[in-house]
């Protein structure tokens, strides 16, 4: 049996790591590649963090674990609600290990709020309202111990908020502070007690790449050579800092421990195509924007959202808490209206949230004002829609820009497939996408003529997720200098279980990466996974009004919601 340490990097990509290794910038990554096995790591089809991290920790596709986004549709409505790890439909890696009397540590893994009652320690990730929210840590008193030793715990560095406020230098400072603190907390907990499997996730890499990509990328439409002189190395500096953290943590591990480095997805240049999907649907006659009356309603909702943000963002904490209690239903409702405002549902066959590359069918009997009949009519419409999507062209080059279109039944399996969008779009990654080619009347549509595009200001969010992240592994049984042909996020939990000498539940989708080992671990099939564990202490999976507001502010700061 081998102990396992998982060094998680949200959004790390070999597209940057390998060239910087060649230039001598990342010596610890270079050593890990020489000492072990590596390959690009395939993410979930949507490349969204909630789905990806939950697939990592369960070994299952989103159709089984049920978490696709930071929010989900409320059945029978066009409203959405925020989700967290407590809404996961299946057991986590840490729960499995706890049932087998293994000791675990987990720090900052997304979609782990509320913390589970594990045999060990857990600090929740970004789906937590804050470090002082009920159920943030296990044991409950752990967060107080951490803050007493390291000061206020930094859950997220707030990079986007700094840039919105025109303070990029402050964003860089916060990034560094968060990275340093996560390393210190992790090493402290590693040394504090025995463990068999320990996982930490450094989220700052995702934040810095979302916000600073344009400074580094000369082909980005908003690249400014003068600004690049000051901020063009910020992403590279973050990788350098994480390389140092990797080296420091690896030095703490004994020779019998397996080190696994992974990311939930890759990263690259962001393009505006997702934000234009509803206009494209409208240009094809499949979506109808509301009249000026509907648009006015959308403008009112945006004003409400702006007012709420001012309330939450500028007032003292005790006042914010009081106001959150006074506005119990506003947050989810405002978010829903910001995503879907301005749509005439009775004249709409398909729609997008304009944030991600997915389309939902407005189906009769499923959506409250659905128009597409289930059965043969739905199937024919899906075929027509897929064919049309594959013909989408770039606004400047005229090239086709859609690599593939997937129906949810073709990529997901399980009891939660019905919660997924009907269609998932895979944009080409081998070309510069300037936007969707649209008729003039739709290409020039003003804000009042269509839905608000949340969290999509290209001046702030210039990088976005790509399909392939990173996987590197070294240890006593691991091949040295070996590149695997392929690996998927869902393969990591089965591989960890096998390294621990434990059976792999038969309902997992992933498989043990046996080709990574000189002597593969014994692979045994076990019973199906259990139901999810209860949250720690008095926490529940449901957010209170105050917690919902706090989560909303964090996701807005990350550019994921408005």
C-alpha positions as CSV (number, residue, x, y, z in Angstrom):
1,X,0.0,0.0,0.0
2,X,1.3,3.5,-0.9
3,X,0.3,6.7,0.7
4,X,-0.9,9.3,-1.9
5,X,-0.5,13.0,-2.1
6,X,-2.6,14.9,-4.7
7,X,-1.3,18.3,-5.7
8,X,-4.2,19.9,-7.5
9,X,-3.8,22.9,-9.8
10,X,-7.0,24.4,-11.0
11,X,-6.6,25.1,-14.7
12,X,-3.0,24.1,-15.2
13,X,-2.0,23.4,-18.8
14,X,1.0,21.7,-20.5
15,X,0.7,24.4,-23.2
16,X,2.5,26.7,-20.7
17,X,4.3,24.2,-18.5
18,X,6.3,22.4,-21.2
19,X,7.7,25.5,-22.9
20,X,8.6,27.0,-19.5
21,X,10.3,23.7,-18.5
22,X,12.4,24.0,-21.7
23,X,13.4,27.5,-20.7
24,X,14.5,26.4,-17.2
25,X,11.7,28.1,-15.3
26,X,10.0,25.1,-13.6
27,X,12.6,22.8,-12.3
28,X,10.3,20.8,-10.0
29,X,7.8,20.1,-12.7
30,X,10.8,19.1,-14.9
31,X,12.1,16.7,-12.2
32,X,8.6,15.2,-11.8
33,X,8.3,14.5,-15.5
34,X,11.8,12.9,-15.5
35,X,11.1,10.8,-12.4
36,X,7.6,9.7,-13.2
37,X,4.7,9.3,-15.7
38,X,2.7,12.1,-17.3
39,X,0.2,13.0,-20.0
40,X,-2.5,15.6,-20.8
41,X,-5.6,14.8,-18.6
42,X,-8.9,14.8,-20.3
43,X,-11.6,16.8,-18.5
44,X,-15.3,16.4,-18.5
45,X,-17.0,17.4,-21.8
46,X,-18.2,20.8,-20.4
47,X,-14.8,21.7,-18.9
48,X,-16.7,23.4,-16.0
49,X,-15.1,23.3,-12.6
50,X,-18.1,21.9,-10.5
51,X,-18.5,19.0,-12.9
52,X,-14.8,18.4,-13.3
53,X,-13.8,18.4,-9.6
54,X,-16.8,16.3,-8.7
55,X,-15.8,13.8,-11.4
56,X,-12.3,13.7,-10.0
57,X,-13.5,13.0,-6.4
58,X,-16.1,10.4,-7.4
59,X,-14.7,8.6,-10.4
60,X,-18.0,9.2,-12.1
61,X,-19.4,11.2,-15.0
62,X,-21.8,14.2,-14.2
63,X,-24.8,12.1,-15.2
64,X,-24.2,10.1,-12.0
65,X,-22.9,12.7,-9.6
66,X,-25.4,15.4,-10.7
67,X,-23.2,18.6,-10.5
68,X,-22.9,20.4,-13.8
69,X,-22.5,24.0,-12.9
70,X,-22.4,26.4,-9.9
71,X,-26.2,26.6,-10.4
72,X,-28.9,24.3,-11.6
73,X,-32.4,24.9,-13.1
74,X,-35.3,24.7,-10.6
75,X,-37.6,22.1,-12.2
76,X,-40.7,23.5,-13.7
77,X,-39.4,27.1,-13.8
78,X,-36.8,29.2,-15.7
79,X,-35.2,30.1,-12.3
80,X,-31.9,28.7,-11.1
81,X,-30.4,28.0,-7.7
82,X,-26.8,27.8,-6.5
83,X,-25.4,24.3,-5.7
84,X,-22.6,22.9,-3.5
85,X,-20.9,19.7,-2.7
86,X,-23.7,18.7,-0.3
87,X,-26.0,18.2,-3.3
88,X,-23.7,15.6,-4.9
89,X,-25.6,12.4,-5.5
90,X,-22.8,10.0,-4.9
91,X,-20.0,9.2,-2.4
92,X,-16.7,11.1,-2.5
93,X,-13.2,9.7,-2.4
94,X,-12.8,10.9,1.2
95,X,-16.0,9.2,2.3
96,X,-14.8,5.9,0.7
97,X,-11.5,6.1,2.4
98,X,-13.1,6.9,5.7
99,X,-15.3,3.8,5.5
100,X,-12.1,1.8,4.9
101,X,-10.5,3.4,8.0
102,X,-8.0,5.4,6.0
103,X,-6.9,8.8,7.3
104,X,-7.4,11.7,4.9
105,X,-6.7,15.4,4.5
106,X,-8.4,17.7,2.0
107,X,-7.7,21.4,1.6
108,X,-9.6,23.8,-0.7
109,X,-11.0,21.2,-3.1
110,X,-13.9,22.8,-5.0
111,X,-17.4,21.4,-4.4
112,X,-16.6,20.0,-0.9
113,X,-18.9,22.3,1.1
114,X,-20.2,21.4,3.7
115,X,-17.2,19.5,4.9
116,X,-17.9,15.8,5.5
117,X,-17.2,13.9,8.7
118,X,-14.1,12.3,7.4
119,X,-11.5,10.3,9.3
120,X,-9.0,13.2,9.2
121,X,-9.3,16.9,8.3
122,X,-11.1,18.9,5.6
123,X,-11.2,22.6,4.7
124,X,-14.0,23.3,2.1
125,X,-13.5,24.9,-1.2
126,X,-15.0,27.8,-3.2
127,X,-18.6,26.6,-2.9
128,X,-18.4,27.5,0.8
129,X,-20.0,30.9,1.7
130,X,-16.8,31.7,3.7
131,X,-14.3,30.3,6.2
132,X,-16.6,31.1,9.2
133,X,-19.8,29.5,7.7
134,X,-21.3,26.5,9.4
135,X,-19.7,23.3,8.3
136,X,-16.7,24.9,6.6
137,X,-14.1,22.6,8.3
138,X,-13.9,19.2,9.8
139,X,-13.5,19.0,12.7
140,X,-15.5,22.2,13.1
141,X,-12.8,23.8,15.3
142,X,-10.1,23.3,12.7
143,X,-10.6,26.6,11.0
144,X,-10.1,28.5,14.3
145,X,-6.8,26.6,14.8
146,X,-5.7,27.5,11.3
147,X,-6.5,31.2,11.6
148,X,-4.9,31.4,15.0
149,X,-1.6,30.2,13.4
150,X,-1.8,31.8,9.9
151,X,-4.2,34.7,10.2
152,X,-7.4,35.2,8.3
153,X,-8.0,32.3,6.0
154,X,-8.0,33.3,2.3
155,X,-10.6,31.2,0.5
156,X,-10.3,33.1,-2.8
157,X,-7.9,35.9,-3.6
158,X,-10.5,38.2,-5.2
159,X,-8.6,38.8,-8.4
160,X,-11.6,39.8,-10.6
161,X,-12.9,42.2,-8.0
162,X,-9.5,44.0,-7.9
163,X,-9.4,44.3,-11.7
164,X,-13.0,45.6,-11.8
165,X,-11.9,48.2,-9.3
166,X,-8.9,49.1,-11.4
167,X,-6.4,47.7,-9.0
168,X,-4.4,45.0,-10.9
169,X,-1.4,45.5,-8.6
170,X,-3.5,44.6,-5.7
171,X,-4.7,41.5,-7.5
172,X,-1.1,40.3,-8.0
173,X,-0.4,40.9,-4.3
174,X,-3.5,38.9,-3.2
175,X,-2.6,36.1,-5.6
176,X,0.8,35.7,-4.0
177,X,-0.6,35.9,-0.5
178,X,-3.1,33.2,-1.2
179,X,-0.6,30.9,-2.8
180,X,1.8,31.2,0.1
181,X,-0.9,30.7,2.7
182,X,-2.3,27.6,1.0
183,X,1.2,26.0,1.0
184,X,1.8,26.9,4.6
185,X,-1.6,25.5,5.7
186,X,-1.1,22.3,3.7
187,X,2.4,21.6,5.1
188,X,1.1,22.3,8.6
189,X,-1.7,19.8,8.3
190,X,0.6,17.3,6.7
191,X,2.9,17.5,9.7
192,X,0.1,17.8,12.2
193,X,-1.2,14.2,12.0
194,X,-0.9,10.9,10.2
195,X,-2.6,10.6,6.8
196,X,-3.0,8.0,4.0
197,X,-4.3,10.3,1.2
198,X,-3.9,14.1,1.3
199,X,-5.3,16.5,-1.4
200,X,-4.8,20.2,-1.8
201,X,-6.1,22.4,-4.6
202,X,-4.4,25.7,-5.6
203,X,-7.3,27.7,-7.1
204,X,-5.3,30.9,-7.8
205,X,-4.0,29.6,-11.1
206,X,-7.5,29.5,-12.5
207,X,-8.2,33.1,-11.3
208,X,-4.9,34.5,-12.7
209,X,-5.4,32.9,-16.1
210,X,-9.0,34.0,-16.4
211,X,-7.9,37.6,-15.7
212,X,-4.3,38.1,-17.0
213,X,-4.3,36.0,-20.2
214,X,-4.6,38.9,-22.5
215,X,-1.4,40.5,-21.1
216,X,0.6,37.3,-22.0
217,X,-1.1,36.4,-25.3
218,X,-0.1,38.6,-28.3
219,X,-2.9,37.1,-30.4
220,X,-5.6,38.1,-27.9
221,X,-7.8,40.9,-29.4
222,X,-7.3,43.1,-26.3
223,X,-3.6,42.5,-26.0
224,X,-1.8,45.8,-25.2
225,X,2.0,45.7,-25.6
226,X,2.4,48.5,-23.1
227,X,0.3,46.8,-20.4
228,X,2.0,43.6,-21.3
229,X,5.4,45.1,-20.2
230,X,4.0,45.3,-16.6
231,X,1.6,42.4,-16.4
232,X,2.7,40.0,-19.1
233,X,4.6,37.8,-16.6
234,X,2.0,37.5,-13.9
235,X,0.7,34.1,-15.1
236,X,4.3,32.8,-15.5
237,X,5.2,34.1,-12.0
238,X,2.2,32.2,-10.6
239,X,3.5,29.0,-12.2
240,X,7.0,29.7,-10.8
241,X,5.5,30.1,-7.3
242,X,3.6,26.9,-7.6
243,X,6.7,25.1,-8.9
244,X,8.4,26.2,-5.6
245,X,5.4,25.0,-3.6
246,X,5.5,21.6,-5.4
247,X,9.2,21.3,-4.5
248,X,8.6,22.2,-0.9
249,X,5.8,19.7,-0.5
250,X,7.6,17.0,-2.4
251,X,10.5,17.4,0.1
252,X,8.1,16.6,2.9
253,X,7.1,13.2,1.4
254,X,8.9,9.9,2.1
255,X,10.1,7.6,-0.6
256,X,7.1,5.3,-0.2
257,X,4.5,8.0,-1.0
258,X,3.1,8.5,-4.5
259,X,2.8,12.1,-5.6
260,X,0.1,12.9,-8.1
261,X,-0.2,16.4,-9.8
262,X,-3.4,17.1,-11.7
263,X,-5.7,19.8,-13.0
264,X,-9.4,19.8,-13.6
265,X,-9.1,21.4,-17.1
266,X,-6.6,23.3,-19.3
267,X,-6.6,27.0,-20.2
268,X,-6.4,29.2,-23.2
269,X,-7.7,32.4,-24.9
270,X,-11.3,33.3,-24.2
271,X,-13.6,34.2,-27.1
272,X,-17.1,35.7,-27.2
273,X,-18.9,32.9,-29.0
274,X,-20.8,31.7,-26.0
275,X,-22.2,35.1,-25.3
276,X,-23.6,35.2,-28.9
277,X,-25.4,31.9,-28.9
278,X,-28.8,33.4,-28.1
279,X,-28.4,35.9,-30.9
280,X,-27.4,33.1,-33.3
281,X,-30.5,31.1,-32.2
282,X,-32.6,34.2,-32.8
283,X,-31.1,34.7,-36.3
284,X,-32.2,31.2,-37.1
285,X,-35.8,31.8,-35.8
286,X,-35.4,29.4,-32.9
287,X,-35.4,32.1,-30.2
288,X,-37.5,35.2,-29.9
289,X,-36.4,38.2,-27.8
290,X,-39.1,39.9,-25.8
291,X,-40.7,43.2,-26.8
292,X,-39.5,46.4,-25.3
293,X,-41.7,45.6,-22.3
294,X,-39.7,42.4,-21.7
295,X,-36.4,44.3,-22.2
296,X,-37.5,46.9,-19.7
297,X,-38.1,44.1,-17.2
298,X,-34.6,42.9,-17.9
299,X,-33.2,46.4,-17.4
300,X,-35.1,46.6,-14.1
301,X,-33.6,43.3,-13.0
302,X,-30.1,44.5,-13.9
303,X,-30.7,47.6,-11.8
304,X,-31.8,45.5,-8.9
305,X,-28.8,43.3,-9.3
306,X,-26.5,46.4,-9.3
307,X,-28.2,47.7,-6.2
308,X,-27.8,44.4,-4.4
309,X,-24.1,44.3,-5.3
310,X,-23.6,47.7,-3.9
311,X,-25.3,46.6,-0.7
312,X,-23.3,43.5,-0.4
313,X,-20.0,45.0,-1.5
314,X,-19.7,48.2,0.4
315,X,-21.5,48.0,3.8
316,X,-20.1,46.7,7.1
317,X,-20.5,43.0,7.6
318,X,-23.2,43.2,10.3
319,X,-25.3,45.5,8.0
320,X,-24.8,43.1,5.1
321,X,-26.1,40.2,7.2
322,X,-29.1,42.2,8.2
323,X,-29.9,43.2,4.6
324,X,-29.4,39.6,3.4
325,X,-32.2,38.6,5.9
326,X,-34.4,41.3,4.5
327,X,-34.0,40.2,0.9
328,X,-34.5,36.4,1.2
329,X,-35.5,35.5,-2.3
330,X,-33.8,38.2,-4.3
331,X,-30.4,36.6,-5.0
332,X,-31.5,33.4,-6.9
333,X,-34.3,35.3,-8.7
334,X,-32.0,38.1,-9.8
335,X,-29.4,35.6,-11.0
336,X,-32.1,33.8,-13.0
337,X,-33.3,37.0,-14.6
338,X,-29.8,38.1,-15.4
339,X,-29.2,34.9,-17.3
340,X,-32.5,34.6,-19.1
341,X,-34.0,38.1,-19.2
342,X,-35.4,39.3,-22.4
343,X,-36.6,36.0,-23.8
344,X,-40.1,35.5,-25.1
345,X,-40.5,31.9,-24.0
346,X,-43.7,31.1,-25.9
347,X,-41.9,31.8,-29.1
348,X,-38.6,30.2,-28.2
349,X,-37.5,26.6,-29.1
350,X,-34.0,26.7,-27.8
351,X,-31.9,28.9,-25.5
352,X,-28.5,29.3,-23.8
353,X,-27.4,30.9,-20.6
354,X,-24.8,32.8,-22.6
355,X,-22.1,31.8,-20.2
356,X,-21.2,28.4,-21.3
357,X,-21.2,26.4,-24.6
358,X,-24.5,24.7,-24.0
359,X,-28.1,24.9,-25.3
360,X,-31.3,23.8,-23.7
361,X,-34.4,22.9,-25.6
362,X,-37.6,24.6,-24.5
363,X,-39.5,21.4,-24.3
364,X,-43.3,21.0,-23.9
365,X,-44.1,19.4,-20.5
366,X,-40.6,20.0,-19.1
367,X,-40.2,23.8,-19.2
368,X,-43.2,25.8,-18.0
369,X,-43.7,27.5,-21.4
370,X,-42.2,24.8,-23.6
371,X,-42.9,24.6,-27.3
372,X,-41.0,21.6,-28.6
373,X,-43.0,18.4,-28.4
374,X,-41.1,15.4,-26.9
375,X,-40.5,12.4,-29.0
376,X,-40.0,12.6,-32.8
377,X,-40.4,16.4,-33.0
378,X,-37.7,16.8,-30.3
379,X,-35.4,14.4,-32.1
380,X,-35.8,16.0,-35.4
381,X,-35.2,19.5,-33.9
382,X,-32.1,18.3,-32.2
383,X,-30.8,16.9,-35.5
384,X,-31.5,20.2,-37.3
385,X,-29.9,22.2,-34.5
386,X,-26.8,20.1,-34.4
387,X,-26.4,20.4,-38.1
388,X,-26.8,24.1,-38.0
389,X,-24.3,24.5,-35.1
390,X,-21.7,22.6,-37.0
391,X,-22.0,25.2,-39.8
392,X,-21.3,28.2,-37.5
393,X,-18.5,30.4,-39.0
394,X,-16.1,32.9,-37.5
395,X,-17.1,36.6,-37.9
396,X,-13.7,37.6,-39.3
397,X,-12.0,34.5,-40.9
398,X,-15.2,32.8,-42.2
399,X,-13.8,29.5,-41.0
400,X,-16.1,26.9,-39.3
401,X,-15.5,27.1,-35.6
402,X,-17.5,24.2,-34.0
403,X,-15.5,21.0,-33.6
404,X,-18.4,18.9,-32.4
405,X,-21.9,19.0,-30.9
406,X,-22.9,16.4,-28.3
407,X,-26.4,15.5,-27.1
408,X,-26.4,14.8,-23.3
409,X,-27.5,11.2,-23.8
410,X,-24.3,10.6,-25.9
411,X,-21.9,11.8,-23.2
412,X,-23.6,11.2,-19.9
413,X,-25.0,8.2,-18.1
414,X,-26.8,7.9,-14.8
415,X,-29.9,9.1,-12.9
416,X,-28.9,12.8,-13.2
417,X,-28.7,13.1,-17.0
418,X,-32.0,15.0,-17.0
419,X,-30.4,17.9,-15.2
420,X,-27.9,18.5,-18.0
421,X,-28.3,20.9,-20.9
422,X,-29.6,19.1,-24.0
423,X,-26.7,20.0,-26.3
424,X,-23.0,20.7,-25.5
425,X,-20.9,22.6,-28.0
426,X,-17.2,21.9,-28.5
427,X,-15.5,25.0,-30.0
428,X,-12.4,24.5,-32.1
429,X,-9.2,25.0,-30.1
430,X,-6.8,25.2,-33.1
431,X,-7.9,28.6,-34.4
432,X,-8.5,32.2,-33.2
433,X,-12.2,32.7,-32.7
434,X,-13.3,36.3,-33.0
435,X,-17.0,35.6,-32.6
436,X,-20.0,34.1,-34.5
437,X,-20.8,35.3,-38.0
438,X,-24.2,36.9,-37.6
439,X,-26.6,38.9,-39.8
440,X,-26.1,42.6,-39.3
441,X,-29.3,43.1,-37.3
442,X,-28.2,40.5,-34.8
443,X,-24.4,41.2,-34.8
444,X,-25.1,44.8,-33.8
445,X,-27.8,44.0,-31.2
446,X,-27.7,46.3,-28.2
447,X,-27.9,45.2,-24.7
448,X,-31.6,46.1,-24.4
449,X,-32.5,43.8,-27.3
450,X,-31.3,40.6,-25.7
451,X,-30.3,38.9,-22.5
452,X,-27.8,40.4,-20.2
453,X,-24.4,38.6,-20.6
454,X,-23.2,38.0,-17.0
455,X,-19.6,37.9,-16.0
456,X,-18.4,38.3,-19.6
457,X,-16.6,41.6,-19.8
458,X,-13.7,40.8,-22.1
459,X,-11.6,43.6,-20.5
460,X,-11.7,41.5,-17.2
461,X,-12.1,37.9,-18.3
462,X,-9.7,37.1,-21.1
463,X,-8.8,33.4,-20.5
464,X,-11.0,30.4,-20.4
465,X,-11.1,26.6,-19.9
466,X,-9.8,24.1,-22.5
467,X,-10.4,20.4,-22.6
468,X,-7.0,19.0,-21.5
469,X,-5.4,19.6,-18.1
470,X,-2.3,18.0,-16.6
471,X,-1.4,14.7,-15.0
472,X,1.9,13.8,-13.5
473,X,2.7,11.0,-11.1
474,X,5.9,9.7,-9.4
475,X,6.3,7.1,-6.7
476,X,7.9,3.8,-5.8
477,X,5.8,1.8,-8.3
478,X,5.6,4.5,-11.0
479,X,7.4,4.3,-14.4
480,X,10.1,7.0,-14.8
481,X,10.2,9.2,-17.9
482,X,7.1,7.7,-19.3
483,X,4.3,9.3,-21.2
484,X,0.8,7.7,-20.9
485,X,-1.3,7.5,-24.1
486,X,-4.3,8.9,-22.3
487,X,-5.9,9.6,-18.9
488,X,-9.3,11.0,-17.8
489,X,-10.3,12.8,-14.7
490,X,-12.5,9.9,-13.7
491,X,-9.4,7.6,-13.6
492,X,-7.8,9.3,-10.7
493,X,-10.0,8.1,-7.8
494,X,-9.8,4.5,-9.0
495,X,-6.1,4.8,-9.2
496,X,-5.8,6.3,-5.7
497,X,-8.0,3.5,-4.3
498,X,-5.8,0.8,-6.0
499,X,-2.7,2.4,-4.6
500,X,-4.3,2.2,-1.2
501,X,-4.9,-1.5,-1.7
502,X,-8.7,-1.0,-1.8
503,X,-11.3,-2.3,-4.2
504,X,-12.7,0.0,-6.9
505,X,-16.5,0.3,-6.8
506,X,-18.1,-1.2,-9.8
507,X,-20.3,1.8,-10.5
508,X,-17.3,4.1,-11.2
509,X,-16.7,5.1,-14.8
510,X,-13.0,5.6,-14.4
511,X,-10.4,2.8,-14.5
512,X,-7.0,2.3,-12.8
513,X,-4.1,3.7,-14.8
514,X,-2.2,0.4,-14.8
515,X,0.2,1.5,-17.6
516,X,1.7,4.1,-15.3
517,X,3.3,1.5,-13.1
518,X,6.3,-0.8,-13.3
519,X,4.4,-3.2,-11.1
520,X,0.7,-2.4,-11.3
521,X,-1.3,-2.3,-8.0
522,X,-3.7,-5.1,-7.4
523,X,-7.0,-4.1,-9.0
524,X,-10.1,-5.5,-7.3
525,X,-13.7,-4.7,-8.1
526,X,-15.8,-3.7,-5.1
527,X,-19.4,-3.0,-4.3
528,X,-21.1,0.1,-5.5
529,X,-20.5,3.4,-3.8
530,X,-22.6,4.4,-0.8
531,X,-24.9,7.4,-0.5
532,X,-23.1,10.7,0.3
533,X,-22.0,11.3,3.9
534,X,-23.9,13.7,6.1
535,X,-22.2,17.2,6.5
536,X,-20.2,17.9,9.5
537,X,-21.7,19.5,12.6
538,X,-25.0,21.4,12.2
539,X,-24.3,22.2,8.5
540,X,-26.8,21.4,5.7
541,X,-26.5,21.4,2.0
542,X,-29.0,24.2,1.7
543,X,-27.6,27.7,1.8
544,X,-29.1,30.3,4.1
545,X,-29.9,33.7,2.6
546,X,-26.7,35.1,3.9
547,X,-24.7,32.2,2.6
548,X,-26.3,32.4,-0.8
549,X,-25.4,36.0,-1.0
550,X,-21.8,35.3,0.0
551,X,-21.4,32.5,-2.6
552,X,-22.9,34.7,-5.3
553,X,-20.4,37.5,-4.6
554,X,-17.5,35.0,-4.9
555,X,-18.8,33.5,-8.1
556,X,-19.4,37.0,-9.5
557,X,-15.8,37.9,-8.6
558,X,-14.6,34.9,-10.5
559,X,-16.7,35.9,-13.6
560,X,-19.0,32.8,-13.4
561,X,-22.2,34.7,-12.7
562,X,-23.4,38.3,-12.8
